Amino acid sequence: MSKKVVVAMSGGVDSSVAALLLKEQGYDVVGVTMKLFSLEHTDLPPQYRGCCTLDDVEDAREVCRLLGVPHYVLNVQKEFQDHVIDYFCSEYQKGRTPHPCIACNDKIKFNFLMNRAAALEAKYVATGHYATIADGPDGLLLKKGVDAGKDQSYVLFGMGQEQLAHTLMPVGQYSKESIRAMATEAGFSNAEKPDSQDICFIPFGDYKEFIKDRVAAVPGDIVDMEGRVVAQHKGIEFFTVGQRRGLGLVQTKVDEQPQFVIRLEPEANRVVVGPEEFLYQDSMWASRVNYVLGQPPAQPVNVAVKIRYKSDDAPAVLHPGKDGALVRFDQPQRAITPGQAAVFYQGDVLIGGGIIESSIP
């Protein structure tokens, strides 16, 4: 059986230790750094914690040199532009709030890179994700990482049995503290390198500035819950559900309730605002649902649902449908945001997930 594995190496400590662990386990390791976009001519802020700088490439290359394994750089800027950045911008134009890491994992790491791995005659692709893969009675299971504070299973809900069978995630069985300790012991210069944060292709952290140069914004009305015009906006792509700041509203009464973005109406090009109570919903619809085992549950099941990356799991009942799934929460949830992912768990097992829609069919 082939034990050749392509390790996606960002230059960070997690993917570096993934390569280390696999080398120690006897795998034939090949390090690959994917050039997702260009930052060579960008004046980066001192606190930048993204990827794709020349330093990141050099960090990955140095780790591979210490491990005595080959290292390659793959230019995937076109694929990243098509499947991640363009998708990111178009979703905002539709009044939705996307999660680009999910698109990157789905289209780049576990699709494009897997195809490249096959060309290198490697059976596996490995990443530094904090998640684990285990055998189950009906197939392979995707489970949360041991370190609850670092768990990244949420962004991997699109994986299926074929991908799991050819994927290794060795760091998911350890705490972040243990991973850094292993990197230090191995002499890696990136052992204390800060974790990547926010959206990697937006180095200054301001998504509004990023999309301003890439979309043709259309001004429109901001209306209250009764449809009365209360202000103007410069484009619905600059708003997201639950937003309070930057609405341009003037408070006229001392006891007036704070206003939040309740929903976006792209067809009418309107931003609807109202008191916080209107942000709570007890049910939602998810489209493009993927079930890790390949089949939906035969009947409604109790699950814990994560509606954004850093949210707590919320108890709910999942009702699988023909073109998606209905989720009914035990308690109303705040700011359920169209375009974000809703991911379903039973215990620490991820059973599936989909994309939140603005209404229930």
C-alpha positions in Angstrom: 0.0 0.0 0.0 1.3 3.5 -0.9 2.3 5.6 2.1 3.1 8.7 0.1 1.4 11.8 1.4 1.2 15.4 0.1 1.1 17.7 3.1 -0.4 21.2 2.5 2.1 23.4 4.2 1.2 27.1 4.8 4.3 27.9 6.7 2.5 27.8 10.0 3.2 25.6 13.0 0.2 23.3 12.6 0.9 22.0 9.1 4.7 21.9 9.9 4.0 19.5 12.8 1.5 17.5 10.6 4.5 16.8 8.3 6.7 15.9 11.3 4.2 13.5 12.8 3.6 11.7 9.4 7.3 11.4 8.8 7.7 9.8 12.2 4.9 7.4 11.4 6.7 6.2 8.3 4.9 8.1 5.6 6.7 9.2 2.4 6.1 13.0 2.9 6.0 15.6 0.2 5.5 19.2 1.3 3.5 21.5 -0.9 2.8 25.2 -0.4 0.0 26.6 -2.4 0.4 30.1 -3.6 -3.2 31.4 -3.3 -2.7 35.1 -4.1 0.0 37.6 -4.3 1.1 39.8 -1.4 4.6 40.6 -2.6 3.7 44.3 -3.4 1.4 44.9 -0.5 2.6 47.0 2.4 1.4 44.6 5.1 0.5 45.8 8.6 2.9 44.7 11.4 0.3 42.5 13.0 -0.6 40.7 9.8 -1.3 37.0 10.5 -2.4 35.6 7.2 -0.5 33.5 4.7 1.1 33.6 1.2 4.0 35.9 2.0 7.5 35.0 0.9 8.3 34.4 4.6 5.6 31.8 4.8 7.0 29.9 1.8 10.5 30.1 3.4 9.2 28.8 6.7 7.6 25.8 5.0 10.7 25.1 2.9 12.9 25.3 6.0 10.8 22.7 7.8 11.0 20.4 4.9 14.8 20.8 4.8 15.0 19.9 8.5 12.7 16.8 7.9 14.7 15.8 4.8 11.6 15.8 2.5 11.0 17.5 -0.8 9.1 20.8 -1.0 7.2 22.3 -3.9 5.3 25.5 -4.4 2.1 25.3 -6.5 0.6 28.4 -8.1 -3.2 28.2 -7.6 -3.9 31.9 -7.8 -6.3 31.5 -10.7 -8.3 28.7 -9.0 -8.3 30.7 -5.7 -9.6 33.8 -7.5 -12.3 31.9 -9.4 -13.6 29.7 -6.5 -12.9 31.8 -3.4 -12.4 35.5 -4.0 -15.0 35.8 -6.8 -17.5 33.7 -4.8 -16.8 35.9 -1.7 -17.6 39.1 -3.5 -20.6 37.7 -5.4 -22.2 36.4 -2.2 -22.0 39.9 -0.5 -23.6 41.4 -3.6 -26.5 39.0 -3.1 -27.0 40.2 0.5 -25.3 37.1 2.0 -22.3 36.7 4.3 -20.0 34.0 3.0 -17.3 32.0 4.8 -14.3 31.9 2.4 -12.4 29.2 4.3 -15.2 26.7 3.5 -14.9 27.4 -0.2 -11.1 27.2 0.0 -11.2 23.8 1.7 -13.9 22.5 -0.6 -12.5 23.7 -4.0 -8.8 24.1 -3.4 -7.4 21.9 -0.6 -9.7 18.8 -1.0 -10.2 19.1 -4.8 -7.4 20.8 -6.7 -4.7 19.6 -4.3 -6.1 16.1 -4.2 -5.9 15.9 -8.0 -2.3 17.2 -7.9 -1.5 14.6 -5.2 -2.8 11.8 -7.5 -0.4 13.1 -10.2 2.4 12.8 -7.8 1.3 9.2 -7.1 0.4 10.1 -3.5 -2.5 8.3 -1.9 -3.1 10.9 0.8 -3.4 14.7 1.3 -2.7 15.9 4.8 -3.5 19.2 6.5 -2.9 20.9 9.8 -6.6 21.1 10.6 -7.8 20.5 14.2 -10.2 17.7 13.4 -10.0 13.9 13.3 -11.1 11.1 11.1 -12.2 7.8 12.6 -13.8 4.5 11.5 -17.5 4.2 12.2 -20.1 1.4 11.8 -21.4 2.8 8.5 -18.2 4.5 7.2 -15.6 7.0 8.0 -16.5 9.7 10.6 -15.4 13.3 10.7 -15.0 14.4 14.3 -14.1 17.5 16.3 -10.5 18.1 17.2 -9.4 17.1 20.8 -8.6 20.8 21.5 -12.1 22.3 21.7 -10.8 25.8 21.6 -9.1 25.1 18.2 -11.6 22.7 16.6 -11.9 23.4 12.9 -14.3 20.7 11.8 -16.9 23.4 11.1 -15.1 24.4 7.9 -14.8 20.8 6.7 -18.5 19.9 6.5 -18.4 19.5 2.8 -16.1 16.4 2.9 -17.5 13.0 1.9 -16.3 9.4 2.2 -14.0 9.4 -0.9 -12.2 12.5 0.4 -11.9 11.3 4.0 -10.5 8.0 2.7 -7.6 9.9 1.2 -7.1 12.6 3.9 -4.9 12.6 7.0 -5.3 15.2 9.9 -2.7 14.2 12.4 -2.7 17.3 14.6 -6.4 17.0 15.5 -5.5 14.5 18.2 -3.4 17.0 20.1 -3.8 20.3 21.9 -2.3 23.5 20.5 0.1 23.6 23.4 1.4 20.1 22.5 1.8 21.0 18.8 4.0 24.0 19.7 6.0 21.9 22.1 6.7 19.4 19.3 7.7 22.1 16.9 10.1 23.6 19.5 11.6 20.1 20.2 12.1 19.6 16.5 13.9 22.9 16.1 11.3 24.6 13.9 11.8 28.3 13.7 8.1 28.8 13.3 7.3 27.1 16.6 5.9 30.3 18.2 4.6 31.8 15.0 1.2 33.4 15.7 -1.9 31.6 14.3 -3.5 32.9 11.1 -6.5 35.1 11.8 -9.4 36.5 9.9 -9.6 36.3 6.1 -6.2 35.5 4.7 -6.6 37.5 1.5 -7.7 40.6 3.3 -4.5 41.6 5.2 -5.9 44.7 6.7 -9.1 43.0 8.0 -11.5 45.4 6.4 -13.7 43.3 4.0 -15.7 46.4 3.0 -12.6 48.1 1.6 -11.7 44.9 -0.2 -14.9 44.4 -2.0 -15.4 48.2 -2.7 -12.8 47.9 -5.5 -14.3 44.7 -6.9 -18.0 45.3 -7.1 -20.3 47.9 -8.5 -22.3 49.0 -5.4 -25.9 50.3 -5.9 -27.3 52.7 -3.4 -30.7 52.0 -1.9 -33.1 52.5 1.0 -32.7 51.5 4.7 -36.2 50.8 6.0 -37.8 49.9 9.3 -39.9 46.8 10.0 -43.0 48.5 8.6 -41.2 49.4 5.4 -40.8 53.1 6.1 -37.6 54.6 4.7 -35.3 55.8 7.6 -32.0 56.3 5.7 -30.0 55.5 2.6 -27.2 52.9 2.1 -24.3 52.8 -0.4 -24.7 49.1 -1.2 -26.2 46.1 0.6 -22.8 44.3 0.3 -21.6 46.5 3.1 -24.1 45.2 5.6 -24.7 41.9 7.4 -27.4 40.5 9.7 -27.0 41.6 13.3 -24.9 44.6 12.4 -25.5 47.7 14.7 -22.7 50.1 13.9 -22.4 52.1 10.7 -26.1 52.2 9.8 -26.2 56.0 9.6 -29.3 56.3 11.7 -30.1 59.3 13.8 -31.7 58.6 17.2 -34.5 61.1 17.7 -35.9 59.9 21.1 -34.1 59.3 24.4 -35.8 56.0 24.9 -35.5 54.8 21.3 -34.4 51.2 21.0 -31.0 50.4 19.3 -31.5 49.4 15.7 -29.9 46.3 14.1 -29.8 44.9 10.5 -32.6 42.3 10.6 -32.4 41.2 7.0 -31.2 42.2 3.6 -33.6 42.2 0.6 -31.4 42.0 -2.5 -34.3 42.0 -5.0 -35.5 45.4 -3.6 -32.0 46.5 -2.8 -33.1 47.3 0.8 -31.6 47.0 4.2 -34.3 46.2 6.9 -33.5 47.4 10.4 -35.3 46.9 13.7 -35.0 46.2 17.4 -32.8 43.3 18.6 -35.9 41.1 19.4 -36.5 40.7 15.7 -33.0 39.0 15.3 -34.2 35.8 17.1 -35.5 32.9 15.1 -36.5 29.4 16.2 -36.1 27.7 12.8 -34.1 28.0 9.5 -33.5 26.3 6.2 -30.1 25.1 4.9 -29.5 24.4 1.2 -26.7 22.5 -0.5 -26.6 20.1 2.5 -23.8 17.6 2.6 -23.9 14.5 4.8 -20.5 13.0 5.6 -21.8 9.4 5.3 -23.3 10.2 1.9 -27.0 9.8 3.0 -29.3 11.9 5.1 -30.8 10.5 8.2 -34.0 8.5 7.5 -36.0 10.6 9.8 -35.7 13.8 11.9 -32.9 13.5 14.4 -31.7 15.5 17.4 -28.5 17.4 16.7 -26.4 20.3 18.0 -26.0 23.0 15.4 -23.2 25.6 14.9 -24.5 28.6 12.9 -21.1 30.4 12.8 -17.5 29.4 13.3 -17.2 30.8 16.8 -20.8 30.2 18.0 -21.7 27.6 20.7 -23.5 24.5 19.5 -27.3 24.9 19.8 -29.6 21.9 20.4 -32.1 21.4 17.6 -34.1 18.9 15.5 -32.8 18.3 12.0 -35.5 17.5 9.4 -33.9 16.3 6.2 -35.7 17.5 3.0 -35.5 17.0 -0.7 -33.5 20.1 -1.5 -32.0 20.9 1.9 -32.9 20.6 5.5 -35.2 22.3 8.0 -33.7 23.0 11.5 -35.9 23.7 14.4 -34.0 25.0 17.5 -34.9 24.2 21.1 -34.3 27.9 21.8 -34.5 30.9 19.4 -31.1 31.8 18.0 -29.8 35.3 17.4 -28.7 36.7 14.0 -29.0 33.5 11.8 -27.1 34.8 8.8 -27.8 33.8 5.2 -24.7 32.7 3.4 -23.0 31.3 6.6 -22.7 27.6 7.2 -24.9 25.6 9.5 -23.1 22.5 10.7 -24.8 19.5 12.4 -23.2 17.5 15.2 -24.1 14.5 17.3 -21.7 14.5 20.2 -18.2 15.2 18.7 -19.2 13.6 15.3 -20.0 16.0 12.4 -22.9 14.5 10.5 -23.3 17.2 7.9 -23.9 20.8 7.1 -25.3 23.3 4.6 -25.6 27.0 3.7 -28.1 29.1 5.6 -30.9 30.6 3.5 -32.9 33.7 4.1 -36.3 32.0 4.1 -37.9 28.6 4.6 -39.4 27.1 1.3 
